[in-house]
Amino acid sequence: MTGRGPSDEEPESGPAADGPSAPPAGPPRPAGRPPGLPWTARIRTLTGRRRALLAGGIGLVSVGLVAGLLSLTSSPSDSDESQAAQQNLKPFREAVYDLAIAPGLSYKDTSALGITENEITVSAAGSQFGTVSSGGGADSGRDVLRIGGRKFTRWQVDPAPRKDVAAGETAPPSEWIVGLDDGSELLDEALARTAAPSKLADVLDRALADPENPPQRVNRPKASSTSGQRPLSVNGTPALGIDTSAGRLLVTEEKPHRVLRLEAYDLRDGLADLRDRIEDGEEPTAPRTVTTGPLASSDAEGMDLTPVLADAADKMFDTLVEYADQLEAATDRGITFTLDGAGEMDCSPDGCSATQNFTGEVTSIARRERVTKGEVTAVMSATFTIDGKPAGECTSPQRTFPVRGNSVSGTLKCSNPGAGPLYASVAARVQAQAQADADRCGCKVRLTYPLRANTLIDARALAKVEARKLADRAKSERDGNACVTSHSFPSGTQVLLDNGATRAIEDIRIGDRVAAGDPQVRGTATRQVTNVFTTEGDKDSTRITVTTDQGSATVTATDNHPFWLGDEKRWKSAGELRVGDELSTPNGAGPVVTEVRDLRGPQRTHDLTVDDLHTYYVMADATPLLVHNCGGMKASDYVRGLVAQGKIRQAADFHYEDMVRARTGGRSQTINGREVDAVTSDALIQAKRSWAAIEKPKNFLSKSGRAQIKATLSSAEELGKRAEWWFKYGVHRDVRSYIEGKGGVVRIGFGD
């Protein structure tokens, strides 16, 4: 690699700058320039070149085109200024680094024309949900969900509810819909702006280190419409600001620094800057513009940013899971059905059924983007009334129908056995009345049964199996979030082995086989232990008491060790268990928690890594309880749990072990010792949690450091994979330049 190396750079170290730094003194005022003239009068004192530059700048502002005609030329003149610049960056870097490892991020923005207001939350894995409103009143708001690459919306207030709404009450939300905004790009643009925390952090980290557009600290914002200056704050929170190529980044003034807002530049402020520079006798420069990041290609004025911290993550994931569970009933607005006639309704004492023929049309967008295998999935729902009385409802099984051109047709049927008793009662009364009428007139009387079925046919957006996959994806994100931190059991805790015997967890060895469970299918299998861990001095534990067939039983675990809840079908940390929670055993029984007690005090604890299923059973006396292990990799903390969160995909020919092994060609070899922390189907990953990548680039790129980088690159090339370096706290530009110059990939936080 050519160019200046790390030895030519000052280390990026020094205390954080919590408040605005004093601006450097400006250049001396040129002789002969009147010091007291207003800025408009001073234009006349400029040289022809400067006057032309200013006139060009003002002209650009007047037509809204300001980028590219003037350039910024300032740069640090000595090491003191360079160190001061790094200190000024420190609060913003700290905020960006914390953003990179946040479980989620909430965005709030408004388009420049005020057409839409968006509040969208994004999980670390990239799933998005929130609300979009167009200012058309309380009934115009929509919820949005994007998961697994699929986008769904629904009305917050159903404009056509299927059930009557009592007077004074608000209709419930509609079902989830795809195709509601076909042909509109507003929602897609809003979702494109709201990236996962780690991706936005990567953009901001690059902007803070951009040598072409060096960031400039903002002491106070301009008051474009009034004289003087206003305090720098976001929604009442005192803030620090810095201008970057991604926009103006605002973070909390108080520690710990958190991101608050990213906003586009106000052209009025740019004009005020031109005025100030002229009054100070400085060279006029073009106002800043956004050239990278989510605001670069949108009309949004800016976005408020609220990282989802640990205490709010549970609510975020619960909402995501709740929404995903509702997708089985999602409909496709791009496919419309017309009923052929009134259909048929048949009733007997065994129940009522409805049969309906239909035809349908498929829009070109729906056919191009959502119709798979030339088929659409349809479902019919029917509501029955007998003699004016409600007789229940039914829903047909999902069926697929072939699409011919843009048309589809078919027949659906559903039944409701519950309507049988009401029909029998009404039929007996009608028959008795008819018999009485016939006896009175001595004639035949026709029986008339007052029956009615209202049918509705919807195009399902997802087949059942697709909906289930998206729901499982949401659950895996929630469950994986509990696995980011390490967890374990105290010495003496018994583990269930493959042969039904038990052994103390501290006596389990690599290669031993233990009983493991797949909680989603309630299956039990045996798996090999691939790693064991011992921790000295864990201080926070929970003692759990459950009721069993043999009476009460107890087990102790560190607060953050996940237990499987059999009734709720999710993982829950030991410290969050509550009385009444139902745990899980190999035979499907659900021991109920009767007591949860906090324990404090250091103790030696142990944990296992179990191949494939990453679960095992610990004994509460004689009762085995299903618990989770999160891979147990000895990588940095933030890599733990990535498998469960879906960020690292386990390839068929790789295992996650203490020393990650590549199994290729039937043989086992260690890749570069411990330098590879994780493996995906297409990449080798090194995870770096040290500040050295920022503050000590010379050390990071020492002779041995460069040798390690080259070794990993070589191993990746031999296996046909990428080599990636994931940095928890950010990376110095020289480190990034060296790795990327050698063909590696640099990511901040959790990576993509």
Secondary structure as UniProt FT lines:
FT   HELIX           6..8
FT   TURN            31..32
FT   TURN            35..36
FT   HELIX           39..42
FT   HELIX           43..45
FT   HELIX           48..63
FT   TURN            67..68
FT   HELIX           79..100
FT   STRAND          104..111
FT   TURN            112..113
FT   STRAND          117..123
FT   TURN            124..125
FT   STRAND          128..133
FT   HELIX           138..140
FT   STRAND          142..147
FT   TURN            148..149
FT   STRAND          150..155
FT   TURN            167..168
FT   STRAND          177..178
FT   TURN            180..183
FT   HELIX           186..193
FT   HELIX           197..208
FT   STRAND          216..218
FT   TURN            224..225
FT   STRAND          233..234
FT   TURN            235..236
FT   STRAND          237..244
FT   TURN            245..246
FT   STRAND          247..252
FT   STRAND          259..263
FT   HELIX           267..279
FT   TURN            280..281
FT   TURN            294..297
FT   STRAND          300..308
FT   HELIX           310..325
FT   HELIX           327..329
FT   STRAND          331..332
FT   TURN            333..334
FT   STRAND          335..339
FT   STRAND          344..348
FT   TURN            349..350
FT   STRAND          351..362
FT   HELIX           364..369
FT   TURN            373..374
FT   STRAND          375..386
FT   TURN            387..388
FT   STRAND          389..395
FT   STRAND          399..402
FT   TURN            405..406
FT   STRAND          407..416
FT   HELIX           417..419
FT   HELIX           420..441
FT   STRAND          451..460
FT   HELIX           464..481
FT   TURN            482..483
FT   STRAND          489..490
FT   TURN            491..492
FT   STRAND          494..497
FT   TURN            498..499
FT   STRAND          502..504
FT   HELIX           505..507
FT   TURN            510..511
FT   STRAND          513..518
FT   TURN            519..522
FT   STRAND          523..548
FT   TURN            549..550
FT   STRAND          551..558
FT   TURN            559..560
FT   STRAND          562..565
FT   TURN            566..569
FT   STRAND          570..573
FT   HELIX           574..576
FT   TURN            579..580
FT   TURN            586..587
FT   STRAND          592..610
FT   TURN            611..613
FT   STRAND          615..620
FT   TURN            621..622
FT   STRAND          623..628
FT   HELIX           637..639
FT   TURN            640..641
FT   HELIX           642..645
FT   TURN            652..653
FT   STRAND          654..655
FT   STRAND          661..664
FT   TURN            665..666
FT   STRAND          667..670
FT   TURN            672..675
FT   STRAND          678..679
FT   STRAND          683..688
FT   HELIX           692..695
FT   HELIX           697..700
FT   HELIX           703..719
FT   STRAND          722..727
FT   HELIX           733..741
FT   TURN            742..743
FT   STRAND          745..748
FT   TURN            749..750
//
